[in-house]
Amino acid sequence: MKTQVAIIGAGPSGLLLGQLLHRCGIDNVILERHTPEYVLGRIRAGVLEYGFVDLMREAGVAERMDREGLVHDGFNLVFQGRRQHVDMKALTGQSVLVYGQTEVTRDLMDARKASGAPIYYEADEVQLHDFLEGKPRVTFTHQGQKKTLECDYIAGCDGFHGVSRKSAPKDKIKEFERVYPFGWLGLMSDTPPVEEELIYVHNPRGFALCSMRSPTRSRYYIQCSLAEHVDEWSDDRFWAELSARLPEDVAGKLVTGPSLEKSIAPLRSFVAEPMKFGNLFLVGDAAHIVPPTGAKGLNLASSDVYTLYHALRGACLDGRPELLDRYSEIALRRVWKAERFSWWMSMLLHTFDDDAFSQRIQKAEQDYYTSTRAGLTTIAENYVGLPYEPVV
């Protein structure tokens, strides 16, 4: 088997890259170790930056997103019981779109199937070879048969635990990590959202977030200990704890119901440098993880896709392979800005077992950024997302 680009991973970043490449005539094959049902079963974020939305439109898969997505011009921060509205539209001219990652993935899967471009689910024993020498190949097993895929480039879109980053030479990669001393307990329910916009809450009992996926489906989170297990949290216990952390006027409007999904996610910041090793390119969670506080995980993967897609277009269609040499440099600039914002939002909103001085500094940060236009603009600009940097 031969192709121009081998894409490892059929999550949203791999599928989006494959769709963009297919539409401009660049052959690609996607390998995914799980079933389609497993991929769609992963519950993830739902806040899309305008850059991601534009890229979905460029890929020709935005019809349902544009029809069903919820445009949000702002969101709310609650500190010490005081609410501050962040009007992103007024402060930056931009908005975000609430549309679940599961739905993004479903739309991209449907587009891949309709295109007829090759995709192999349940691809086992995937191994990457010779990408440093300029003649990459990927070996894998599918339906009991061993296969070899020769290619010009490999895009590693297979997440934090995937084979792509693990294949990078140990002496050529550097990793940076911060693990946070708490997790997020998330619950999804078929209940109307408590408000039309997201609410981020700092409370002495712990952080809380009121989010949504649609006008009839809500997603809520509360900060919890990493020592806790999801089985310890009944629905009733979750709703009671969430209500205790929300302002009274918000808690009074909360509609509760049976959980559709409930899970605990640890929080970490992680970056691997560089993101290019010969003709292997790391994309999305394969190269970086952000705590979900800043809503940057999927959006950061999208910016990687944007950069790599345009670099591959230059290499494959315009005879400019040197553009690929800039991928890591350009991608990492945005990665570290998003890492900084996500870390800062996490420090601003969560409850830490810190000394009194650190608690006062946190309060001063909250007061400054919600009492000045400059502070609110900084939050809004980072939340809606910085412009994508072109590859030239």
C-alpha positions as CSV (number, residue, x, y, z in Angstrom):
1,M,0.0,0.0,0.0
2,K,1.2,3.5,-0.8
3,T,-0.1,7.0,0.0
4,Q,1.2,10.5,0.5
5,V,0.2,11.0,4.1
6,A,-0.4,8.3,6.7
7,I,-2.6,9.6,9.5
8,I,-2.4,7.7,12.8
9,G,-5.6,8.2,14.8
10,A,-9.3,8.8,13.8
11,G,-10.2,11.3,16.5
12,P,-11.3,14.8,15.4
13,S,-7.8,16.0,14.5
14,G,-6.9,13.0,12.4
15,L,-10.3,13.1,10.6
16,L,-10.2,16.8,10.1
17,L,-6.7,16.7,8.6
18,G,-7.7,13.8,6.4
19,Q,-10.8,15.6,5.1
20,L,-8.8,18.8,4.3
21,L,-6.1,16.8,2.5
22,H,-8.6,14.8,0.6
23,R,-10.5,17.9,-0.6
24,C,-7.3,19.4,-2.1
25,G,-6.2,16.2,-3.8
26,I,-3.6,14.9,-1.4
27,D,-3.9,11.1,-0.8
28,N,-4.1,9.9,2.8
29,V,-4.9,6.8,4.8
30,I,-6.2,6.9,8.4
31,L,-5.4,4.1,10.9
32,E,-7.3,3.9,14.1
33,R,-6.8,1.2,16.7
34,H,-10.4,1.4,18.2
35,T,-13.8,0.8,16.7
36,P,-15.9,3.8,15.4
37,E,-18.3,3.2,18.3
38,Y,-15.5,3.5,20.9
39,V,-14.2,6.8,19.3
40,L,-17.7,8.3,19.3
41,G,-18.2,7.2,22.9
42,R,-15.5,9.5,24.2
43,I,-17.1,12.5,25.9
44,R,-15.0,15.6,25.5
45,A,-15.3,19.4,25.3
46,G,-17.8,21.4,23.3
47,V,-16.5,25.0,23.1
48,L,-15.2,25.8,19.6
49,E,-13.0,28.8,18.8
50,Y,-13.9,30.8,15.6
51,G,-10.6,29.5,14.1
52,F,-11.9,25.9,14.5
53,V,-15.3,26.8,13.1
54,D,-13.7,28.3,10.0
55,L,-11.6,25.2,9.5
56,M,-14.6,23.0,9.6
57,R,-16.3,25.1,7.0
58,E,-13.2,25.0,4.8
59,A,-13.3,21.2,5.2
60,G,-16.9,21.2,4.0
61,V,-18.3,19.6,7.1
62,A,-20.0,22.5,8.8
63,E,-23.6,22.2,7.7
64,R,-24.9,20.5,10.9
65,M,-22.6,22.5,13.1
66,D,-23.8,25.8,11.7
67,R,-27.4,24.6,12.1
68,E,-27.3,23.2,15.6
69,G,-24.3,24.9,17.2
70,L,-25.0,27.5,19.9
71,V,-23.3,30.8,19.4
72,H,-22.0,32.3,22.7
73,D,-21.0,35.9,22.8
74,G,-19.9,35.7,26.5
75,F,-19.6,33.7,29.6
76,N,-19.7,34.2,33.4
77,L,-17.1,34.1,36.2
78,V,-18.2,33.9,39.8
79,F,-15.7,34.8,42.6
80,Q,-16.6,35.2,46.2
81,G,-20.3,35.0,45.2
82,R,-19.9,38.0,42.8
83,R,-20.7,37.4,39.2
84,Q,-18.8,39.0,36.3
85,H,-20.0,38.7,32.7
86,V,-17.2,38.5,30.1
87,D,-18.6,40.0,26.9
88,M,-16.3,38.4,24.3
89,K,-18.2,39.9,21.4
90,A,-18.0,43.4,22.7
91,L,-14.4,43.1,23.8
92,T,-12.9,41.2,20.8
93,G,-15.5,41.2,18.0
94,Q,-15.5,37.4,18.2
95,S,-17.7,34.6,19.6
96,V,-17.4,30.9,20.3
97,L,-19.6,28.1,19.3
98,V,-20.9,25.4,21.6
99,Y,-21.0,22.1,19.7
100,G,-20.0,18.8,21.2
101,Q,-16.7,17.1,20.2
102,T,-18.7,13.9,19.7
103,E,-20.8,15.6,17.1
104,V,-17.7,17.1,15.4
105,T,-16.3,13.6,15.2
106,R,-19.6,12.1,13.9
107,D,-19.7,14.8,11.1
108,L,-16.1,14.1,10.1
109,M,-16.7,10.3,10.2
110,D,-19.7,10.7,7.9
111,A,-17.6,12.9,5.5
112,R,-14.8,10.3,5.4
113,K,-17.2,7.5,4.6
114,A,-18.9,9.6,1.9
115,S,-15.6,10.4,0.3
116,G,-14.5,6.8,0.0
117,A,-11.0,7.7,1.2
118,P,-9.4,4.7,3.1
119,I,-9.7,4.4,6.8
120,Y,-8.8,1.3,8.9
121,Y,-10.5,0.9,12.2
122,E,-9.2,-1.7,14.7
123,A,-5.7,-1.4,13.2
124,D,-3.5,-3.3,15.7
125,E,0.3,-3.4,16.3
126,V,0.8,-0.1,14.5
127,Q,4.5,0.7,14.2
128,L,6.3,3.7,12.5
129,H,9.5,3.1,10.6
130,D,12.2,5.1,8.8
131,F,10.6,8.5,9.2
132,L,14.0,10.1,10.1
133,E,15.5,8.8,6.8
134,G,12.8,10.4,4.6
135,K,11.1,7.2,3.4
136,P,8.5,6.4,6.1
137,R,6.4,3.3,6.3
138,V,3.8,2.1,8.8
139,T,3.2,-1.5,9.6
140,F,0.0,-2.7,11.2
141,T,-2.3,-5.7,11.5
142,H,-5.9,-5.5,10.3
143,Q,-8.4,-8.3,10.5
144,G,-5.6,-10.7,11.2
145,Q,-3.5,-9.6,8.1
146,K,-0.2,-7.9,8.4
147,K,0.0,-4.8,6.2
148,T,2.7,-2.2,5.2
149,L,1.8,1.3,4.2
150,E,4.5,3.3,2.4
151,C,4.1,7.1,2.6
152,D,5.9,10.4,2.3
153,Y,4.7,11.8,5.6
154,I,3.2,10.6,8.9
155,A,0.8,12.7,10.9
156,G,0.6,11.4,14.5
157,C,-2.9,12.3,15.7
158,D,-3.3,9.4,18.1
159,G,-3.4,11.1,21.4
160,F,-1.4,11.2,24.6
161,H,-1.1,7.4,24.9
162,G,-0.6,6.7,21.2
163,V,2.4,5.2,19.4
164,S,3.4,8.4,17.5
165,R,5.1,10.3,20.3
166,K,6.5,7.0,21.7
167,S,8.2,6.4,18.4
168,A,10.2,9.7,18.5
169,P,13.9,9.1,19.4
170,K,14.4,9.5,23.1
171,D,17.4,11.7,22.7
172,K,15.6,14.1,20.4
173,I,12.5,14.8,22.4
174,K,12.0,16.9,25.6
175,E,8.8,16.7,27.7
176,F,7.4,19.4,30.1
177,E,4.7,18.4,32.5
178,R,2.7,19.8,35.5
179,V,0.2,17.5,37.2
180,Y,-2.5,19.2,39.3
181,P,-3.6,17.9,42.7
182,F,-7.3,17.5,41.8
183,G,-9.6,16.3,39.0
184,W,-12.9,17.2,37.4
185,L,-15.9,15.1,38.1
186,G,-18.2,15.6,35.1
187,L,-21.9,14.7,34.7
188,M,-24.0,14.9,31.5
189,S,-27.8,14.9,31.7
190,D,-30.7,15.4,29.4
191,T,-31.8,18.5,31.3
192,P,-32.0,22.1,30.1
193,P,-28.8,24.2,31.0
194,V,-29.1,26.3,34.1
195,E,-28.3,29.4,31.9
196,E,-27.7,30.2,28.2
197,E,-24.0,30.9,28.8
198,L,-21.3,29.0,30.6
199,I,-20.7,29.8,34.3
200,Y,-17.2,29.3,35.9
201,V,-17.4,29.3,39.7
202,H,-14.6,29.6,42.3
203,N,-15.9,28.5,45.7
204,P,-14.1,27.5,48.9
205,R,-15.7,24.1,48.5
206,G,-14.0,23.8,45.1
207,F,-14.4,24.8,41.4
208,A,-17.6,24.3,39.5
209,L,-18.6,24.7,35.8
210,C,-22.0,24.9,34.3
211,S,-21.9,24.0,30.6
212,M,-24.1,22.5,27.9
213,R,-24.2,20.6,24.6
214,S,-27.6,21.7,23.4
215,P,-30.8,23.5,24.7
216,T,-31.8,20.2,26.2
217,R,-28.5,18.6,27.2
218,S,-26.3,19.9,30.1
219,R,-22.7,19.2,31.1
220,Y,-21.6,20.0,34.7
221,Y,-18.3,19.7,36.4
222,I,-17.0,20.0,40.0
223,Q,-13.5,19.9,41.4
224,C,-12.8,16.7,43.3
225,S,-10.0,14.8,44.9
226,L,-7.9,12.4,42.8
227,A,-8.3,9.8,45.6
228,E,-12.1,9.6,44.9
229,H,-13.7,7.1,42.6
230,V,-16.7,7.9,40.3
231,D,-18.7,5.1,41.9
232,E,-18.6,7.0,45.2
233,W,-20.7,9.8,43.6
234,S,-24.4,9.0,43.2
235,D,-26.4,11.4,41.0
236,D,-28.0,12.9,44.1
237,R,-24.7,13.5,45.8
238,F,-23.3,15.2,42.7
239,W,-26.4,17.5,42.3
240,A,-26.3,18.4,46.0
241,E,-22.6,19.3,45.9
242,L,-22.9,21.3,42.6
243,S,-25.8,23.3,44.1
244,A,-23.8,24.1,47.2
245,R,-21.0,25.6,45.0
246,L,-23.3,27.7,42.8
247,P,-24.6,31.2,43.7
248,E,-28.1,30.9,45.2
249,D,-29.9,32.5,42.3
250,V,-28.2,30.0,39.9
251,A,-28.8,26.9,42.2
252,G,-32.4,27.8,42.4
253,K,-32.8,27.4,38.7
254,L,-30.9,24.1,38.4
255,V,-32.8,21.3,36.8
256,T,-31.6,17.9,37.9
257,G,-32.0,14.5,36.3
258,P,-30.4,11.0,35.7
259,S,-26.8,11.1,34.5
260,L,-26.1,9.9,30.9
261,E,-22.4,9.8,31.7
262,K,-20.3,10.5,34.7
263,S,-16.5,10.4,34.9
264,I,-13.5,11.8,36.7
265,A,-10.7,13.4,34.6
266,P,-7.3,14.2,36.1
267,L,-5.8,17.6,35.1
268,R,-2.4,18.0,33.7
269,S,-0.3,20.4,31.5
270,F,2.0,18.6,29.1
271,V,4.1,19.6,26.1
272,A,6.6,17.6,24.0
273,E,9.2,19.4,21.9
274,P,9.8,19.4,19.0
275,M,6.6,18.3,17.2
276,K,8.5,17.2,14.1
277,F,11.0,14.3,13.7
278,G,12.1,13.9,10.1
279,N,8.8,13.2,8.3
280,L,6.8,12.5,11.4
281,F,4.6,15.3,12.7
282,L,2.9,15.2,16.1
283,V,-0.6,16.7,16.2
284,G,-3.0,17.5,19.1
285,D,-2.9,15.4,22.3
286,A,0.0,13.4,20.9
287,A,2.2,16.5,21.5
288,H,0.4,18.5,24.3
289,I,-2.3,18.3,26.9
290,V,-4.0,21.3,28.6
291,P,-6.3,21.3,31.7
292,P,-9.8,21.8,30.4
293,T,-10.3,25.1,32.3
294,G,-9.5,27.3,29.3
295,A,-11.5,25.1,26.7
296,K,-8.3,24.8,24.6
297,G,-7.8,21.0,24.0
298,L,-9.7,20.5,20.8
299,N,-9.0,24.0,19.6
300,L,-5.3,23.6,20.1
301,A,-5.4,20.4,18.0
302,S,-7.3,22.3,15.3
303,S,-4.5,24.9,15.1
304,D,-2.0,22.1,14.7
305,V,-4.1,20.7,11.9
306,Y,-4.3,24.1,10.2
307,T,-0.5,24.6,10.3
308,L,0.3,21.1,9.1
309,Y,-2.4,21.1,6.4
310,H,-1.1,24.3,4.9
311,A,2.5,23.1,5.1
312,L,1.6,19.8,3.5
313,R,-0.2,21.6,0.7
314,G,2.9,23.6,0.1
315,A,5.1,20.5,0.0
316,C,2.8,18.2,-2.0
317,L,1.2,20.6,-4.4
318,D,3.6,23.6,-4.7
319,G,6.9,21.9,-4.5
320,R,7.9,23.7,-1.3
321,P,8.9,21.0,1.3
322,E,10.8,23.5,3.3
323,L,7.5,24.8,4.7
324,L,7.3,21.6,6.7
325,D,10.4,22.6,8.5
326,R,8.5,25.4,10.2
327,Y,5.6,23.3,11.5
328,S,7.0,22.7,14.9
329,E,8.2,26.3,15.5
330,I,4.8,27.8,14.4
331,A,2.7,25.2,16.3
332,L,4.6,25.4,19.5
333,R,4.2,29.2,19.7
334,R,0.5,28.8,19.9
335,V,0.8,25.7,22.1
336,W,2.7,27.5,24.8
337,K,0.3,30.5,24.7
338,A,-2.6,28.1,25.2
339,E,-0.8,26.3,27.9
340,R,-0.2,29.5,29.8
341,F,-3.8,30.6,29.5
342,S,-5.1,27.1,30.6
343,W,-2.7,27.0,33.6
344,W,-3.6,30.6,34.6
345,M,-7.4,29.9,34.4
346,S,-6.8,26.8,36.5
347,M,-4.9,28.7,39.1
348,L,-7.5,31.4,39.1
349,L,-10.6,29.2,39.6
350,H,-9.6,26.2,41.6
351,T,-9.3,25.8,45.3
352,F,-5.8,24.9,46.5
353,D,-4.5,23.8,49.9
354,D,-2.2,26.8,49.9
355,D,-0.9,29.2,52.5
356,A,-2.8,32.4,53.3
357,F,-0.4,34.5,51.1
358,S,-1.2,32.4,48.0
359,Q,-4.9,32.6,48.7
360,R,-4.7,36.4,48.9
361,I,-2.7,36.5,45.6
362,Q,-5.4,34.4,44.0
363,K,-8.1,36.8,45.2
364,A,-6.1,39.8,44.0
365,E,-5.8,38.2,40.6
366,Q,-9.6,37.6,40.5
367,D,-10.3,41.2,41.5
368,Y,-7.9,42.7,39.0
369,Y,-9.0,40.7,36.0
370,T,-12.7,41.3,36.7
371,S,-12.5,45.0,37.6
372,T,-10.6,46.5,34.7
373,R,-11.4,46.5,31.0
374,A,-7.8,45.5,30.3
375,G,-8.2,42.4,32.5
376,L,-11.5,41.4,30.9
377,T,-10.2,41.9,27.4
378,T,-7.2,39.7,28.2
379,I,-9.5,36.9,29.3
380,A,-11.8,37.4,26.3
381,E,-9.0,37.5,23.7
382,N,-7.5,34.2,25.0
383,Y,-10.8,32.5,25.4
384,V,-12.1,33.2,21.8
385,G,-8.6,32.1,20.5
386,L,-5.7,33.9,18.9
387,P,-5.6,34.1,15.1
388,Y,-4.0,31.1,13.3
389,E,-0.5,31.9,12.1
390,P,0.0,31.3,8.3
391,V,2.9,29.1,7.0
392,V,4.8,31.2,4.5
